[in-house]
Amino acid sequence: MPQGIQEEALRVMLEGGAVRDVLVSRHNEKWTLAIRLGGAGSRWLPVRSRREALRTWASLTAVGRFAEAAGIRAFQVEV
């Protein structure tokens, strides 16, 4: 995934109300989180960290804790 959004930018987008959809999905044995800024035709942007091109979590519970701390009120889970 060549493009993504860093965690700091995600928080700013959430505060500004720019995030339309949030998707949590399995990637191998880890969980990932992606956002969509526009409507149904826009692309999903994976969340990345400063060091990783794709931010991963070991469990769905950990993703939920991150989402709550970031201000994400709801997300879809794709298994």
Buried (B, 14 or more C-beta within 10 A) or exposed (E): EEEBBEBEBBBEBBEEEEBEBBBBBEEEEBBBBBBBBEEEEEEBBBBBEEEEEBBBBEEEEEBBEBBEEBEBEEBEEEE
